[in-house]
């Protein structure tokens, strides 16, 4: 027998195949899952199960281990062949737990022991579905990741606005200045700008201006002629030449020495460079994309950055928000990084516990996305369960209350704003118990009530 | 600086070379020999996550006693050594004078500061702002390009 049904709720986008040769067990599981809103297909033997797998795309398969000629392990293998992301749950009797454990090692998501408990079925299937949907979403993101706009992960208003801006300037060849704190994805944005442009098929060359001394930077950027200095046994083109007709990304351009700034200006204005030791200019056609975490305009006023160069590179300006300004993107980013770890690691985790995700969303990330990535990668290596739990996260996220002083506009926050938020946080932590909150804050209850009134906090 | 520390061992010169600040780092700042333990822990964690070095900067008033200067030297050595023991590249500096000005001078010559972690008394972050009495760090915060962070202690 093979039948499918759904009750038309939102979950019917999730397709589940149930395979069992015991009629009562099959009907029970189908009934439980249909009530949850899944679209369920039932199969009474291995042959029908394989036919169903070939005919439709399922998200989750529940299969008994012993079915006859074609057993649960064969169904597991076939399902994974057709779709490596499908989740398979093995059902087994008490005497075959060892076989079920072996099946889990072959890629089964979990196993259920008979007699089946409805809550257990619901819980394990829900976890399998969650993992499946998350991996599908990450897969879609990765499919679009070729360095284009979709490589910038996030759905918050600020990031959406940046993606739209990059899309709008796709047809332009103007130079771009990207600003933002360390770890906010400035290089990612630079690559997205390049890949959206008509120069996408030409080179993208990245240079970190802070990594080189002045002499080395000059040689790297402009190259040198043969015998220009001791050891220059042949002519060597620089990075600007190698990026010809493409884009050059100058990271930390605020750290570029003044002498280099002058030479770069010439390259941008005249579209020609002089190699070290050279006398004949060499034509270059590059788009400049620059990034900095410093206030270049202020550096111009201080005299450490050339104003004419600033205006040449700041034709289009993109500001990457700090992660604390787009906290709604944290779950998606964290899941993306976790999925990447699962793909490259030797195991797979289903996601984050509710408590772990709450901790991740509360933290302010002075190190921005790069810091979040590191935290997730560390948690992945430490996690022993199926999901990342709060205890897998670094202790300063869970035990200590770090605080980054910024306003929503990226400026430093006033002490009043900080005090208001901190008192609100302490009240939540203490369950709005005024005595405990006052004690934790080191003030008396009268003072606490005064502050609650002052900031119109919930009490 | 005296040739020998109070324990008789020769004092090592602190890293005081200006202009070597191109290395990207977390700047851990305090204004005395006291270092808030949880802020230091947090600074180390942040440095590890970001792949950054730690520069420890003690900004003290020019009128501090010689005993306090010795304590400051020791504090710098111990802090840098503790960070290095965890595999973090660390340098330590002490500056004496107007703390706000010294901080700005430091930042002007050390462009690799990616985040400032306040390692002094965390209470200054929460004091109400009173006219002419706010902490010097709060007076210069508007000049900074990087985020300021600090640890407020163990959660309730």
Interface residues (C-beta under 8 A of the other chain):
Chain A: X181 X182 X183 X210 X211 X252 X254 X255 X293 X294 X295 X322 X364 X366 X367 X370 X371 X374 X375 X378 X394 X395 X396 X398 X399 X400 X401 X402 X403 X404 X405 X406 X411 X412 X414 X415 X416 X418 X419 X422 X426 X429 X430 X436 X437 X440
Chain B: X22 X24 X38 X41 X42 X45 X46 X48 X49 X50 X51 X111 X112 X114 X115 X117 X125 X126 X127 X128 X129 X134 X138 X141 X142 X144 X145 X146 X147 X148 X149 X150 X151 X152 X153 X154 X155 X156
